[in-house]
Each structure stands twice: as structure tokens, then as C-alpha cells.
Amino acid sequence: MAIKSPQDDFEGEDAPATPGLDVGRLGDLLGFHLRMAHVAIYRDFAETVAELALTQKQLAVMELVAGNPGASQIDLANTLGTDRATMMALVNRLAARDFIERRPSAADRRRQELHLTKAGRAMLARARGLIDMHEQRFIELFSRDELDALLTALKRIYKGK
């Protein structure tokens, strides 16, 4: 699968009427390039996992639950930087598909712990194979040193360090 240019389709919006527009000042803005890279990666991810009918956020929730059995919705929301209502909706969708189950905490009955179901573990295993193919398409664009530097720089942006 070829990686499309973000300018081909701006995340569902119509492509610009004039191809190759001069982006002017945008070409010097970090945010513009981060957004364009995000669009390219998002589009490729969505196309790659389309057969699963799962979003990036849903798969991120499943990965977090797999790595942190018993985590709460609040824990997940804090980790992903989303609000509680959005996280509840994500977990509800995954629970409706029998991928995640809520269990009362033995230590605090008010707390709901999240766990992957057997179907959730199977779906996540299937998704990981597709995600690995998706990731490889972008990793191949960089040397190991370039990729390490890019990841370090991106983390500096969102962690502020």
C-alpha cells in the first residue's frame, strides 16, 4: 500500500482545487508539518485497519488495558489526555463488542476495573499484525538514528522536556 500525500485528502475534506499550492508561511510552521504528518499517518492507519472497524483510540484503549489489566477508565483517560465522557463512550463501544469487560474492584467497590475479554485479546492480536505493517511503512522512511531523534523530539513537544 502506497503512502498518500496528506494534501491528497485532508482527513475527509476535499482535496485543494489547485494542486501544488504555495503554502507560503505555513511551510515554516512546525504545527503545519506535524498536522500534515498526522494526516498521512492517520489515513494510512485507518485504511490498514478498516476491516476491523476499530479506531486508533479504541485500539489504544485495548493496548492500555492489555498492558494494565484492572486499570480504570479514569486511568486511561489521564494517560491518553482525553476527558472522562469520551473515555466512557470508547469503553462502552468496546464492551458492546465484547472486547472489554468491567469488573468491580476488590479493593474499592466504587471503582470499575477494565479487562480484555477472550474476544478482545484475539482482536488485539489481529490488530497488532496490521498495525505492525502500518508502522513499518513509516519507519522505513528513516534510518535508526533519524527515527530515534524524531521520537525524542516529538516526546519533547508533548512532555515539555
N, C-alpha and C positions, 0 to 999 in steps of 0.2 A: 504494500500500500504506500503510495507516494504521499509525502507530507505536503499539504496545500499551503499556499501563502495566506497569511491572515487577511490580506487585502482582498482575496477572492470572495470572502464571505465574512463579514464582521459579526460573528456569533449570531447568525439568524437574520441579520439585516441584509438588505440588497447590496450587492457589490457597487462600488462607485461607478457612475456612468462613464467617466473618463478614466481609462486605465493609466497607471503610472503617474498619477497626480504628484506634483511637487508638494511634499508635506511641510515645506517651509520650516518654521520654528519648531514644529513637532519633532523633527528629526534630531533635535538637540535635547529633547526631554527624556529623562530616564523613565518616567511614568509611561510615556507613549510606547517605548520599546518593551517595557515589562508587559504592558497590556497586549501588544501585538504578539509577543511570545506566548502569553497566556492563552490567547485566542487560538493560536496554532496548536498548542498542546491540548487545550480543551476539545477542539474539534476532532483531532486525531483520537483522543481518548474516547469520546462519545461514539465515534464510528467503530472503533475497535471493540467496545463492549456492548454495542447496541443490541445484540442478540440476547443479552442478559436482562435487559430492561431495568438496569440499575444506574444510578447517577454516581458521579465522583464522591459526593458527600455521603451517599448511602454506603458505598464501598469503604470509605474512610471510617465510618462508624463501625462497620463489620470488622475491619482490621483492628481498630482500637479495642473492641470487645474481645476479639480473638486473643490479643496480646495482654488484655487486662480483664480476665473474667471476674465478674462481680462489680465492675465499675458502674457508677450511676449515670443517669442522663446528665446531671449537673457536671460530673467529672468530664464527660465527653464534650459538652457544650463549652466548658472552660478551655479544654485542650484545642478544640477546633475554632475557637473565637466566634461562636455563634450564640444566639440567645436561647433561652430555655424553651420557648414556644416552638421555635424552629426545630430544635433537637427532639422535642416530644413528637412532632409531626414525622420526622425522619424515623424515629424508633417505632412509631405506630405503623408506618408503611412496611417496615421490615418485619415487625411482629405479625402483621396481617398476611405476609407471605411465608410465615413460619420460619424465618431466618434467625430471629432473635426472640428470646423469652425473658420476661421479667419475673424475678423471684424476690420474695421478701427477705431482707437481711436478717440473719440470726442475731446479729449484734444490735440492730436498730430497726424495729418493725416498721418505722415510717419510711425507711429507705428501700428503694427497689433496686436490686442488683440485676445487671444485664448479662446474659449468657447467649452464646450462639447455640442454635439447635443443630441436630444432625444435618438437616437440610441446609442450614446456614453454613456449616463447615464445608459441605460438598459444594455449595455455590461459590464460596470464597476460594476454594481450591481451583475451581474452574476459572474464576475471575483472575486469579493471580497469574495463570498462564497467559491470558490475553494481555494483562497489564504489563507483564514482562516483555512481550513483543512490542507493545506501545512504547515503553521506556527505552528499549534498545534502539528504536528508530531515532530517538533524540540523542541518546548517549553517543551513538556513532558519529555525531557531528563534532565531537570534541576529543582531544587527547585526554589521558587520565589526569594530567596536571591541570589542563584547562577546566575539566569538569570539577575537580576539587576546588579550584579557585572560584568558579561560578557558584558552587554550592555555599562556599564560605561567604561570598559577597551577598548572596540572597539571604542567608541567615542573618547577616549583619543588618540588613534592611528591616526584617520583621522582628528581630530580637533586640534591636537597638544597641548592639555591641560590636 
